[in-house]
Amino acid sequence: MDDFADCILRNRPTRVPGEMGLHGVQLLKAVYHAAETSQRVSTKDVLQLIDRSSVGQ
C-alpha cells in the first residue's frame, strides 16, 4: 500500500499491476466458496491468468 501511494504521489508506474490484485481476490473467493459448500472449486482459469500476467516480469 505504501508503494502504491508513493507511485501516486510521484506520478510513477506501480510495480504490481491491478490485475494481480484482482486474481488474488478471485482465488480468495474460490477458497471461501469451497469452504462454505464443502465442494471443490476450479481455479484453473484464474491460475492461467496469473501465469500469463507474470510472463516477462
PyMOL Python script that loads the backbone (N, CA, C, O; Angstrom):
from pymol import cmd

cmd.read_pdbstr("""\
ATOM      1  N   MET A   1       0.821  -1.189   0.000  1.00  0.00           N
ATOM      2  CA  MET A   1       0.000   0.000   0.000  1.00  0.00           C
ATOM      3  C   MET A   1       0.871   1.262   0.000  1.00  0.00           C
ATOM      4  O   MET A   1       0.571   2.235  -0.692  1.00  0.00           O
ATOM      5  N   ASP A   2       1.938   1.230   0.775  1.00  0.00           N
ATOM      6  CA  ASP A   2       2.809   2.401   0.822  1.00  0.00           C
ATOM      7  C   ASP A   2       3.443   2.676  -0.536  1.00  0.00           C
ATOM      8  O   ASP A   2       3.541   3.824  -0.969  1.00  0.00           O
ATOM      9  N   ASP A   3       3.873   1.605  -1.202  1.00  0.00           N
ATOM     10  CA  ASP A   3       4.486   1.782  -2.514  1.00  0.00           C
ATOM     11  C   ASP A   3       3.469   2.344  -3.504  1.00  0.00           C
ATOM     12  O   ASP A   3       3.801   3.215  -4.308  1.00  0.00           O
ATOM     13  N   PHE A   4       2.240   1.853  -3.450  1.00  0.00           N
ATOM     14  CA  PHE A   4       1.201   2.337  -4.354  1.00  0.00           C
ATOM     15  C   PHE A   4       0.931   3.825  -4.117  1.00  0.00           C
ATOM     16  O   PHE A   4       0.820   4.598  -5.068  1.00  0.00           O
ATOM     17  N   ALA A   5       0.828   4.218  -2.857  1.00  0.00           N
ATOM     18  CA  ALA A   5       0.607   5.629  -2.543  1.00  0.00           C
ATOM     19  C   ALA A   5       1.773   6.483  -3.033  1.00  0.00           C
ATOM     20  O   ALA A   5       1.564   7.584  -3.543  1.00  0.00           O
ATOM     21  N   ASP A   6       3.003   5.979  -2.881  1.00  0.00           N
ATOM     22  CA  ASP A   6       4.178   6.698  -3.362  1.00  0.00           C
ATOM     23  C   ASP A   6       4.137   6.842  -4.879  1.00  0.00           C
ATOM     24  O   ASP A   6       4.531   7.878  -5.414  1.00  0.00           O
ATOM     25  N   CYS A   7       3.668   5.820  -5.568  1.00  0.00           N
ATOM     26  CA  CYS A   7       3.543   5.893  -7.033  1.00  0.00           C
ATOM     27  C   CYS A   7       2.585   7.006  -7.431  1.00  0.00           C
ATOM     28  O   CYS A   7       2.837   7.742  -8.386  1.00  0.00           O
ATOM     29  N   ILE A   8       1.504   7.123  -6.705  1.00  0.00           N
ATOM     30  CA  ILE A   8       0.533   8.184  -6.998  1.00  0.00           C
ATOM     31  C   ILE A   8       1.151   9.547  -6.731  1.00  0.00           C
ATOM     32  O   ILE A   8       1.026  10.455  -7.553  1.00  0.00           O
ATOM     33  N   LEU A   9       1.810   9.698  -5.599  1.00  0.00           N
ATOM     34  CA  LEU A   9       2.392  10.986  -5.234  1.00  0.00           C
ATOM     35  C   LEU A   9       3.508  11.410  -6.186  1.00  0.00           C
ATOM     36  O   LEU A   9       3.671  12.597  -6.468  1.00  0.00           O
ATOM     37  N   ARG A  10       4.273  10.443  -6.678  1.00  0.00           N
ATOM     38  CA  ARG A  10       5.415  10.750  -7.543  1.00  0.00           C
ATOM     39  C   ARG A  10       5.121  10.549  -9.034  1.00  0.00           C
ATOM     40  O   ARG A  10       6.008  10.686  -9.877  1.00  0.00           O
ATOM     41  N   ASN A  11       3.854  10.220  -9.343  1.00  0.00           N
ATOM     42  CA  ASN A  11       3.416  10.043 -10.728  1.00  0.00           C
ATOM     43  C   ASN A  11       4.304   9.040 -11.475  1.00  0.00           C
ATOM     44  O   ASN A  11       4.806   9.321 -12.564  1.00  0.00           O
ATOM     45  N   ARG A  12       4.484   7.860 -10.859  1.00  0.00           N
ATOM     46  CA  ARG A  12       5.276   6.819 -11.492  1.00  0.00           C
ATOM     47  C   ARG A  12       4.461   5.532 -11.513  1.00  0.00           C
ATOM     48  O   ARG A  12       3.542   5.370 -10.710  1.00  0.00           O
ATOM     49  N   PRO A  13       4.786   4.615 -12.421  1.00  0.00           N
ATOM     50  CA  PRO A  13       4.014   3.362 -12.504  1.00  0.00           C
ATOM     51  C   PRO A  13       4.249   2.474 -11.289  1.00  0.00           C
ATOM     52  O   PRO A  13       5.315   2.504 -10.674  1.00  0.00           O
ATOM     53  N   THR A  14       3.244   1.694 -10.961  1.00  0.00           N
ATOM     54  CA  THR A  14       3.348   0.761  -9.848  1.00  0.00           C
ATOM     55  C   THR A  14       4.066  -0.511 -10.294  1.00  0.00           C
ATOM     56  O   THR A  14       3.996  -0.895 -11.461  1.00  0.00           O
ATOM     57  N   ARG A  15       4.750  -1.154  -9.366  1.00  0.00           N
ATOM     58  CA  ARG A  15       5.467  -2.386  -9.686  1.00  0.00           C
ATOM     59  C   ARG A  15       4.523  -3.578  -9.792  1.00  0.00           C
ATOM     60  O   ARG A  15       4.846  -4.569 -10.447  1.00  0.00           O
ATOM     61  N   VAL A  16       3.367  -3.487  -9.156  1.00  0.00           N
ATOM     62  CA  VAL A  16       2.409  -4.583  -9.153  1.00  0.00           C
ATOM     63  C   VAL A  16       1.128  -4.109  -9.844  1.00  0.00           C
ATOM     64  O   VAL A  16       0.453  -3.207  -9.348  1.00  0.00           O
ATOM     65  N   PRO A  17       0.793  -4.714 -10.984  1.00  0.00           N
ATOM     66  CA  PRO A  17      -0.404  -4.286 -11.693  1.00  0.00           C
ATOM     67  C   PRO A  17      -1.683  -4.646 -10.941  1.00  0.00           C
ATOM     68  O   PRO A  17      -1.703  -5.600 -10.163  1.00  0.00           O
ATOM     69  N   GLY A  18      -2.716  -3.904 -11.166  1.00  0.00           N
ATOM     70  CA  GLY A  18      -4.000  -4.151 -10.517  1.00  0.00           C
ATOM     71  C   GLY A  18      -4.565  -5.525 -10.824  1.00  0.00           C
ATOM     72  O   GLY A  18      -5.303  -6.090 -10.017  1.00  0.00           O
ATOM     73  N   GLU A  19      -4.222  -6.070 -11.992  1.00  0.00           N
ATOM     74  CA  GLU A  19      -4.712  -7.392 -12.360  1.00  0.00           C
ATOM     75  C   GLU A  19      -4.270  -8.455 -11.368  1.00  0.00           C
ATOM     76  O   GLU A  19      -5.003  -9.410 -11.110  1.00  0.00           O
ATOM     77  N   MET A  20      -3.079  -8.298 -10.812  1.00  0.00           N
ATOM     78  CA  MET A  20      -2.597  -9.276  -9.838  1.00  0.00           C
ATOM     79  C   MET A  20      -3.466  -9.249  -8.575  1.00  0.00           C
ATOM     80  O   MET A  20      -3.760 -10.297  -8.000  1.00  0.00           O
ATOM     81  N   GLY A  21      -3.870  -8.067  -8.153  1.00  0.00           N
ATOM     82  CA  GLY A  21      -4.778  -7.964  -7.010  1.00  0.00           C
ATOM     83  C   GLY A  21      -6.119  -8.603  -7.310  1.00  0.00           C
ATOM     84  O   GLY A  21      -6.691  -9.287  -6.462  1.00  0.00           O
ATOM     85  N   LEU A  22      -6.624  -8.380  -8.524  1.00  0.00           N
ATOM     86  CA  LEU A  22      -7.886  -8.977  -8.932  1.00  0.00           C
ATOM     87  C   LEU A  22      -7.804 -10.495  -8.900  1.00  0.00           C
ATOM     88  O   LEU A  22      -8.732 -11.154  -8.431  1.00  0.00           O
ATOM     89  N   HIS A  23      -6.713 -11.052  -9.388  1.00  0.00           N
ATOM     90  CA  HIS A  23      -6.550 -12.502  -9.389  1.00  0.00           C
ATOM     91  C   HIS A  23      -6.498 -13.045  -7.961  1.00  0.00           C
ATOM     92  O   HIS A  23      -7.042 -14.111  -7.674  1.00  0.00           O
ATOM     93  N   GLY A  24      -5.845 -12.310  -7.079  1.00  0.00           N
ATOM     94  CA  GLY A  24      -5.799 -12.724  -5.678  1.00  0.00           C
ATOM     95  C   GLY A  24      -7.184 -12.764  -5.061  1.00  0.00           C
ATOM     96  O   GLY A  24      -7.520 -13.694  -4.328  1.00  0.00           O
ATOM     97  N   VAL A  25      -7.988 -11.747  -5.361  1.00  0.00           N
ATOM     98  CA  VAL A  25      -9.363 -11.700  -4.844  1.00  0.00           C
ATOM     99  C   VAL A  25     -10.177 -12.861  -5.412  1.00  0.00           C
ATOM    100  O   VAL A  25     -10.955 -13.487  -4.692  1.00  0.00           O
ATOM    101  N   GLN A  26     -10.000 -13.150  -6.703  1.00  0.00           N
ATOM    102  CA  GLN A  26     -10.731 -14.265  -7.311  1.00  0.00           C
ATOM    103  C   GLN A  26     -10.360 -15.591  -6.658  1.00  0.00           C
ATOM    104  O   GLN A  26     -11.225 -16.435  -6.423  1.00  0.00           O
ATOM    105  N   LEU A  27      -9.087 -15.773  -6.369  1.00  0.00           N
ATOM    106  CA  LEU A  27      -8.660 -17.005  -5.694  1.00  0.00           C
ATOM    107  C   LEU A  27      -9.250 -17.097  -4.288  1.00  0.00           C
ATOM    108  O   LEU A  27      -9.710 -18.159  -3.869  1.00  0.00           O
ATOM    109  N   LEU A  28      -9.234 -15.991  -3.573  1.00  0.00           N
ATOM    110  CA  LEU A  28      -9.812 -15.998  -2.220  1.00  0.00           C
ATOM    111  C   LEU A  28     -11.307 -16.294  -2.250  1.00  0.00           C
ATOM    112  O   LEU A  28     -11.816 -17.024  -1.399  1.00  0.00           O
ATOM    113  N   LYS A  29     -12.011 -15.726  -3.229  1.00  0.00           N
ATOM    114  CA  LYS A  29     -13.443 -16.008  -3.356  1.00  0.00           C
ATOM    115  C   LYS A  29     -13.677 -17.491  -3.611  1.00  0.00           C
ATOM    116  O   LYS A  29     -14.614 -18.077  -3.070  1.00  0.00           O
ATOM    117  N   ALA A  30     -12.826 -18.097  -4.436  1.00  0.00           N
ATOM    118  CA  ALA A  30     -12.952 -19.529  -4.710  1.00  0.00           C
ATOM    119  C   ALA A  30     -12.707 -20.343  -3.439  1.00  0.00           C
ATOM    120  O   ALA A  30     -13.409 -21.321  -3.184  1.00  0.00           O
ATOM    121  N   VAL A  31     -11.720 -19.944  -2.649  1.00  0.00           N
ATOM    122  CA  VAL A  31     -11.425 -20.639  -1.394  1.00  0.00           C
ATOM    123  C   VAL A  31     -12.614 -20.535  -0.438  1.00  0.00           C
ATOM    124  O   VAL A  31     -13.027 -21.537   0.146  1.00  0.00           O
ATOM    125  N   TYR A  32     -13.163 -19.339  -0.274  1.00  0.00           N
ATOM    126  CA  TYR A  32     -14.309 -19.161   0.619  1.00  0.00           C
ATOM    127  C   TYR A  32     -15.515 -19.957   0.136  1.00  0.00           C
ATOM    128  O   TYR A  32     -16.224 -20.563   0.941  1.00  0.00           O
ATOM    129  N   HIS A  33     -15.752 -19.959  -1.181  1.00  0.00           N
ATOM    130  CA  HIS A  33     -16.876 -20.702  -1.729  1.00  0.00           C
ATOM    131  C   HIS A  33     -16.704 -22.194  -1.458  1.00  0.00           C
ATOM    132  O   HIS A  33     -17.659 -22.873  -1.081  1.00  0.00           O
ATOM    133  N   ALA A  34     -15.499 -22.699  -1.649  1.00  0.00           N
ATOM    134  CA  ALA A  34     -15.228 -24.108  -1.384  1.00  0.00           C
ATOM    135  C   ALA A  34     -15.450 -24.437   0.090  1.00  0.00           C
ATOM    136  O   ALA A  34     -15.997 -25.489   0.421  1.00  0.00           O
ATOM    137  N   ALA A  35     -15.029 -23.544   0.965  1.00  0.00           N
ATOM    138  CA  ALA A  35     -15.204 -23.778   2.401  1.00  0.00           C
ATOM    139  C   ALA A  35     -16.685 -23.769   2.788  1.00  0.00           C
ATOM    140  O   ALA A  35     -17.117 -24.563   3.623  1.00  0.00           O
ATOM    141  N   GLU A  36     -17.446 -22.880   2.187  1.00  0.00           N
ATOM    142  CA  GLU A  36     -18.876 -22.777   2.517  1.00  0.00           C
ATOM    143  C   GLU A  36     -19.672 -23.964   1.991  1.00  0.00           C
ATOM    144  O   GLU A  36     -20.613 -24.416   2.643  1.00  0.00           O
ATOM    145  N   THR A  37     -19.305 -24.471   0.821  1.00  0.00           N
ATOM    146  CA  THR A  37     -20.087 -25.524   0.172  1.00  0.00           C
ATOM    147  C   THR A  37     -19.494 -26.920   0.357  1.00  0.00           C
ATOM    148  O   THR A  37     -20.130 -27.914   0.009  1.00  0.00           O
ATOM    149  N   SER A  38     -18.287 -26.998   0.900  1.00  0.00           N
ATOM    150  CA  SER A  38     -17.567 -28.269   1.045  1.00  0.00           C
ATOM    151  C   SER A  38     -17.375 -28.966  -0.297  1.00  0.00           C
ATOM    152  O   SER A  38     -17.290 -30.192  -0.358  1.00  0.00           O
ATOM    153  N   GLN A  39     -17.307 -28.187  -1.365  1.00  0.00           N
ATOM    154  CA  GLN A  39     -17.090 -28.724  -2.704  1.00  0.00           C
ATOM    155  C   GLN A  39     -15.837 -28.104  -3.296  1.00  0.00           C
ATOM    156  O   GLN A  39     -15.431 -26.999  -2.935  1.00  0.00           O
ATOM    157  N   ARG A  40     -15.236 -28.846  -4.216  1.00  0.00           N
ATOM    158  CA  ARG A  40     -14.073 -28.313  -4.925  1.00  0.00           C
ATOM    159  C   ARG A  40     -14.509 -27.190  -5.849  1.00  0.00           C
ATOM    160  O   ARG A  40     -15.585 -27.236  -6.444  1.00  0.00           O
ATOM    161  N   VAL A  41     -13.664 -26.192  -5.958  1.00  0.00           N
ATOM    162  CA  VAL A  41     -13.909 -25.083  -6.866  1.00  0.00           C
ATOM    163  C   VAL A  41     -12.697 -24.966  -7.773  1.00  0.00           C
ATOM    164  O   VAL A  41     -11.559 -24.901  -7.307  1.00  0.00           O
ATOM    165  N   SER A  42     -12.955 -24.941  -9.071  1.00  0.00           N
ATOM    166  CA  SER A  42     -11.852 -24.857 -10.021  1.00  0.00           C
ATOM    167  C   SER A  42     -11.239 -23.457 -10.005  1.00  0.00           C
ATOM    168  O   SER A  42     -11.945 -22.452 -10.088  1.00  0.00           O
ATOM    169  N   THR A  43      -9.928 -23.415  -9.900  1.00  0.00           N
ATOM    170  CA  THR A  43      -9.207 -22.144 -10.003  1.00  0.00           C
ATOM    171  C   THR A  43      -8.342 -22.138 -11.259  1.00  0.00           C
ATOM    172  O   THR A  43      -7.480 -21.276 -11.426  1.00  0.00           O
ATOM    173  N   LYS A  44      -8.580 -23.106 -12.137  1.00  0.00           N
ATOM    174  CA  LYS A  44      -7.772 -23.252 -13.343  1.00  0.00           C
ATOM    175  C   LYS A  44      -7.727 -21.966 -14.165  1.00  0.00           C
ATOM    176  O   LYS A  44      -6.653 -21.529 -14.578  1.00  0.00           O
ATOM    177  N   ASP A  45      -8.890 -21.360 -14.402  1.00  0.00           N
ATOM    178  CA  ASP A  45      -8.934 -20.146 -15.219  1.00  0.00           C
ATOM    179  C   ASP A  45      -8.178 -19.001 -14.560  1.00  0.00           C
ATOM    180  O   ASP A  45      -7.472 -18.257 -15.242  1.00  0.00           O
ATOM    181  N   VAL A  46      -8.311 -18.847 -13.258  1.00  0.00           N
ATOM    182  CA  VAL A  46      -7.620 -17.772 -12.545  1.00  0.00           C
ATOM    183  C   VAL A  46      -6.117 -18.007 -12.588  1.00  0.00           C
ATOM    184  O   VAL A  46      -5.350 -17.074 -12.823  1.00  0.00           O
ATOM    185  N   LEU A  47      -5.693 -19.242 -12.363  1.00  0.00           N
ATOM    186  CA  LEU A  47      -4.266 -19.543 -12.366  1.00  0.00           C
ATOM    187  C   LEU A  47      -3.655 -19.320 -13.738  1.00  0.00           C
ATOM    188  O   LEU A  47      -2.512 -18.874 -13.836  1.00  0.00           O
ATOM    189  N   GLN A  48      -4.393 -19.622 -14.799  1.00  0.00           N
ATOM    190  CA  GLN A  48      -3.885 -19.369 -16.143  1.00  0.00           C
ATOM    191  C   GLN A  48      -3.694 -17.872 -16.364  1.00  0.00           C
ATOM    192  O   GLN A  48      -2.721 -17.460 -16.995  1.00  0.00           O
ATOM    193  N   LEU A  49      -4.610 -17.058 -15.854  1.00  0.00           N
ATOM    194  CA  LEU A  49      -4.476 -15.604 -15.985  1.00  0.00           C
ATOM    195  C   LEU A  49      -3.259 -15.102 -15.220  1.00  0.00           C
ATOM    196  O   LEU A  49      -2.537 -14.227 -15.697  1.00  0.00           O
ATOM    197  N   ILE A  50      -3.034 -15.654 -14.034  1.00  0.00           N
ATOM    198  CA  ILE A  50      -1.880 -15.249 -13.236  1.00  0.00           C
ATOM    199  C   ILE A  50      -0.594 -15.618 -13.968  1.00  0.00           C
ATOM    200  O   ILE A  50       0.334 -14.813 -14.052  1.00  0.00           O
ATOM    201  N   ASP A  51      -0.545 -16.839 -14.498  1.00  0.00           N
ATOM    202  CA  ASP A  51       0.641 -17.286 -15.220  1.00  0.00           C
ATOM    203  C   ASP A  51       0.916 -16.364 -16.416  1.00  0.00           C
ATOM    204  O   ASP A  51       2.066 -16.010 -16.676  1.00  0.00           O
ATOM    205  N   ARG A  52      -0.131 -15.979 -17.136  1.00  0.00           N
ATOM    206  CA  ARG A  52       0.039 -15.123 -18.306  1.00  0.00           C
ATOM    207  C   ARG A  52       0.515 -13.727 -17.909  1.00  0.00           C
ATOM    208  O   ARG A  52       1.356 -13.146 -18.595  1.00  0.00           O
ATOM    209  N   SER A  53      -0.006 -13.184 -16.815  1.00  0.00           N
ATOM    210  CA  SER A  53       0.367 -11.828 -16.416  1.00  0.00           C
ATOM    211  C   SER A  53       1.758 -11.781 -15.798  1.00  0.00           C
ATOM    212  O   SER A  53       2.343 -10.703 -15.688  1.00  0.00           O
ATOM    213  N   SER A  54       2.297 -12.923 -15.396  1.00  0.00           N
ATOM    214  CA  SER A  54       3.638 -12.965 -14.804  1.00  0.00           C
ATOM    215  C   SER A  54       4.738 -13.071 -15.839  1.00  0.00           C
ATOM    216  O   SER A  54       5.907 -12.853 -15.521  1.00  0.00           O
ATOM    217  N   VAL A  55       4.390 -13.399 -17.064  1.00  0.00           N
ATOM    218  CA  VAL A  55       5.393 -13.582 -18.115  1.00  0.00           C
ATOM    219  C   VAL A  55       6.110 -12.263 -18.358  1.00  0.00           C
ATOM    220  O   VAL A  55       5.470 -11.220 -18.493  1.00  0.00           O
ATOM    221  N   GLY A  56       7.429 -12.308 -18.415  1.00  0.00           N
ATOM    222  CA  GLY A  56       8.225 -11.127 -18.714  1.00  0.00           C
ATOM    223  C   GLY A  56       8.526 -10.256 -17.516  1.00  0.00           C
ATOM    224  O   GLY A  56       9.067  -9.161 -17.672  1.00  0.00           O
ATOM    225  N   GLN A  57       8.194 -10.707 -16.339  1.00  0.00           N
ATOM    226  CA  GLN A  57       8.485  -9.897 -15.142  1.00  0.00           C
ATOM    227  C   GLN A  57       9.760 -10.340 -14.497  1.00  0.00           C
ATOM    228  O   GLN A  57      10.165  -9.777 -13.481  1.00  0.00           O
TER     229      GLN A  57
END
""", "prot")
cmd.dss("prot")
cmd.show_as("cartoon", "prot")
cmd.util.cbc("prot")
cmd.orient("prot")
